[in-house]
Amino acid sequence: MVITHEFTISCKGFCDIHNITEAVTGAVRSSGLSSGIATVFTPSATTAITTVEYESGMLADFEAFFERVASEAWEYKHNERWHDGNGFSHVRAALLGPSVTIPFTDGRLILGTWQEIAFLDFDNRRRNRRIIVQMVGE
């Protein structure tokens, strides 16, 4: 059986990181499925989803990392074409990717002790973001 759940979050952009573990856990619980996989997907070219140890030091390290590997201050060909100033956000999002797939059993996500699901909005403006959780299981 395949069940799809969707929710939105309000983001401010510029490496705005949100812990969405609870929302995904709720989607799995409400699905009625006992075991399977849950794919968490963001339909956006300037956002990403990954798993992390969600704590303030790691969040600061993550933000510093992205500034080192895809600085907002650099010139991007994307900006020359579209003049929207968010070339850095596309590069950052592509580094992590738009989805993560997590197994679940007994209606519970199988995550490591400190592992949580993080949603990252790299764009250069505020907006509401959609997140899709698609579960396949029984």
C-alpha positions, 0 to 999 in steps of 0.5 A: 500500500502507498500512502502520501502525506503533505505538510508545510512549514514557514521558512526564512531562507538563508540556511534555515534549518528545521527539525521535521522528525516529529511531523514525519513520525506523525505521518507514519503513525497516522498512516496505519502502516506497520512496516515499510519505508517513508520517503521524505521529499521537498519539491523545490530546487533550493531546499534539501532534506537530510538526517543529522544530530540536531543540536546547536553546535552541529547546526552552526557547523553546517551553516559555516560549512555551506558558506565555505563550499558555496558562499553566498558572496560568490558570483554564480552563472545562475544569477547572471541568467535569472537575476534572482541572486539565489545561485548559492541556494541551488548549489547548496540544495544540490549537495544534499539532495531533495529527499531521504528514505527511512525504514519503519517497523511497528509504526516507528521510524528506524533512526539512530539514537541522535539521528533526526530529520532536517529540512534546510531552506537555502533560498534568499527569501521567506516562503512557505515550503511543502514537504511530502512524506510518501510511505510504502508498506503494510 
